[in-house]
Amino acid sequence: MVSVCMAVFNGDQFLKRQLDSILVQLSENDEIVIVDDASNDETIAVVESFHDSRIHVMRNAINIGPLKSFERALAEAKGDYIFFADQDDYWLPNKVETVVASFVNSKALAIVTDAKVVNSREDLVYESYSQWRNSGPGLLKNFYKNTFLGCCMAIRKECKEFLLPFPPFAYMHDRWIGLACTAVGTVSFLPQQLLIYHRHEKTVTKMQRSGVGQIIKLRFFLFLSLLSASPRLLYWRKKYSAAA
């Protein structure tokens, strides 16, 4: 079973296309878990227009941000393999099949794919996000410069045991998930571009480099997140090492 976790907020402009691209790849037993972060546009109407029992929607009473919204979605996900998706991208046809096959053929706890990057006019900006970002595995590498991109990530259901609850100092879900999975086991980066990563004026996360002060602040919070969660991460690292 596959679960897809989405946190949405005022996403009516692109959400239908994204859901179309995901649903066509899912079986009747799979699910999309959507947490709406108190949208005030037509986002819920777009979701309800699908009349698809595989879509499960939870609505936040107030806006709590993407980190806590993704945490809520992950807590509800029931799949053996759990994907993360943004509201404004769209998946290429073989994404689910390729990632699931990678899980079956490896012991990776998490898999990160590549993506094509387009701008608000749908012009190709980067053929490969991974090459532009120099993406790859490694705890120190990704602590220094994050290359985990949530919309490109999927995890095994067992990861929920050490990922949840998210640490109070975690900044974004993808950085926490990527670093925690790296601390416990193996994270595999695939070279295939399996989605279109859409950057536009309403995008929550930006691709520009942060200022020095912001970088120091983010790394400090990452350190606190890993430190606060270190007992459970070490426990599960020993457990998975013994199983391997």
Beta strands, then each sheet from edge to edge (+ up, - down):
strand 1: 2-8
strand 2: 31-36
strand 3: 55-59
strand 4: 81-85
strand 5: 90-91
strand 6: 110-118
strand 7: 124-126
strand 8: 153-156
strand 9: 187-198
sheet 1: 3+ 2+ 1+ 4+ 8- 6+ 7-
sheet 2: 3+ 2+ 1+ 4+ 8- 6+ 9+ 5-
end
